[in-house]
Amino acid sequence: MRIRATVAAVTGALALSALAVPAAQAAEPKVPADIAAASKAVHADAGRSAFAAAVDGEPYALDATFSSVKVNNGKNIAVGTTNVVKVPVSFKLTHGADVDIHAADFFAAVELYRGPSFDESIFFFDSNDATCTDSSATVANCKATVEIDPFALLNEDAGSWKAAAFAVAFNGEDPENPNLDNVGVAVTDPTNSFKLQRYSKLTVNASPEPVKKGKTITVTGKLSRANWDDNKYHGYTNQPVKLQFRKKGTDTYTTLKTIKSNSTGELKTTVTASTDGYFRYSFAGTTTTPAVNATGDFVDVR
């Protein structure tokens, strides 16, 4: 079974100290290189010793606020076993006239995290540095992307997550070794909540094809979902799944019955052939797993 490395084992530009959780649960945050220094500063402001060496001072409250934060266009995020999921985020940044958001050492980003709050997150992913377009002298519309790699996740990460938005102004300080008294930090937390889910798959096969009217049709299938502990798909067991039918020439599926997946995620039931049409299985989803519909399987009834 794959286990998450502790932060202390991370080296290089993205190294962060262990979060404020028990050592056995310590996680390795995922921070893009262009936002790494800002992430260290904002987490130092949250009471975490994020820098590799001791730094002086404490960040001041930056005159900046966030609103209209959107994560993945308001939808939950489903992650499979191999592909990195690129999650769009956007927000409105309102700032004081003396805050130069286009300075080379100003950073704004969104953090997606699991845990009670931004200050007490168990695990998180930061966006890249946002691209901001001014709508006035003190307001800008900003966009960024959060990349979620399934190899960084464990099954325990599935479920409820939150988002926070943050900005950091280094004001000429060395981002790797700043005097924090001269660094401005602003955080809005939480801005959103959503579900991070294990991607699901659902298959169906109705047979025989063709079939005589009045004869028995056997409908099989399988419900599976991503396992982030071993990056494979496994059957999702003991889950209610609807068998649905759509008559040829129509657009609407109707539910015929509800059955449960077995100990390996397999599905099997029978119906009586009556007319040409499409059979599919439909799964409503759970907190940790998104809803999914199988592609309809056509049966010719003669």
Secondary structure as UniProt FT lines:
FT   HELIX           7..9
FT   TURN            13..14
FT   HELIX           23..25
FT   HELIX           33..35
FT   HELIX           36..45
FT   TURN            46..47
FT   STRAND          60..61
FT   STRAND          64..71
FT   HELIX           72..74
FT   STRAND          77..79
FT   STRAND          85..95
FT   TURN            97..98
FT   TURN            101..102
FT   TURN            104..105
FT   STRAND          106..114
FT   TURN            119..120
FT   STRAND          123..126
FT   STRAND          131..134
FT   STRAND          139..148
FT   HELIX           150..152
FT   HELIX           155..157
FT   STRAND          159..169
FT   TURN            171..172
FT   TURN            175..176
FT   HELIX           180..182
FT   STRAND          184..198
FT   STRAND          200..207
FT   TURN            213..214
FT   STRAND          216..227
FT   TURN            228..231
FT   STRAND          232..235
FT   STRAND          240..247
FT   TURN            248..249
FT   STRAND          254..260
FT   TURN            263..264
FT   STRAND          266..272
FT   STRAND          277..283
FT   STRAND          292..293
FT   STRAND          297..299
//
